[in-house]
Amino acid sequence: MISIHYSSKIPETSKIWDFAIVEADVHIGENCTVGSGVFLGMHTHLGESVRIQHGAFITRRTRIGDRVF
């Protein structure tokens, strides 16, 4: 099961794995991977081609640039 808030923006080229939680107003760039059990806090921004490994906790209002692993 994945929990994604309706106001978040996730392109079709990005993947979100099981048990991830995406809060309100999260923007995920093209070609991103969000691992299982990841938490993305409100107003977080991921650039293009970002990989967030399983179990990571990204706090609210965090900005991650392009091509970050």
C-alpha positions as a printed Julia matrix, in Angstrom:
69×3 Matrix{Float64}:
  0.0    0.0     0.0
  1.19   3.52   -0.86
 -0.17   6.73    0.67
  0.02   9.73   -1.69
 -1.76  13.01   -0.96
 -3.91  14.2    -3.85
 -2.11  17.58   -4.06
  1.31  16.03   -4.75
  2.74  16.11   -8.26
  4.3   12.87   -9.5
  5.13  12.34  -13.19
  4.5    8.99  -14.89
  8.26   8.51  -15.38
  8.85   8.28  -11.62
  8.38   5.19   -9.43
  7.13   4.97   -5.87
  7.52   1.63   -4.1
  5.33  -0.04   -1.49
  4.67   1.48    1.94
  5.9    4.95    0.93
  4.12   8.0     2.36
  3.93  11.2     0.31
  2.39  14.14    2.17
  0.68  17.25    0.74
  2.24  19.49   -1.92
  5.24  17.26   -2.65
  6.77  17.76   -6.1
  8.71  14.85   -7.58
 10.75  15.41  -10.75
 11.02  13.22  -13.84
 12.7    9.78  -13.62
 12.81   9.61   -9.8
 12.68   6.5    -7.63
 11.23   6.58   -4.12
 12.02   3.36   -2.26
  9.73   1.32   -0.03
  8.9    2.76    3.37
 10.11   6.27    2.46
  8.43   9.27    4.1
  8.32  12.54    2.11
  7.14  15.45    4.25
  4.87  18.28    3.12
  6.23  20.81    0.6
  9.25  18.65   -0.29
 10.77  19.06   -3.76
 12.79  16.36   -5.54
 14.67  17.33   -8.7
 15.05  15.11  -11.77
 16.6   11.61  -11.62
 16.69  11.45   -7.8
 16.83   8.11   -5.94
 15.64   7.94   -2.35
 16.58   4.59   -0.81
 14.15   2.5     1.23
 13.3    3.62    4.74
 14.52   7.22    4.31
 12.75  10.0     6.21
 12.76  13.32    4.34
 11.47  16.13    6.56
  9.04  18.87    5.52
 10.15  21.66    3.17
 13.29  19.8     2.02
 14.68  20.54   -1.44
 16.81  17.94   -3.18
 18.51  18.89   -6.46
 18.82  16.96   -9.73
 20.62  13.59  -10.05
 21.04  13.0    -6.3
 21.38   9.42   -5.01
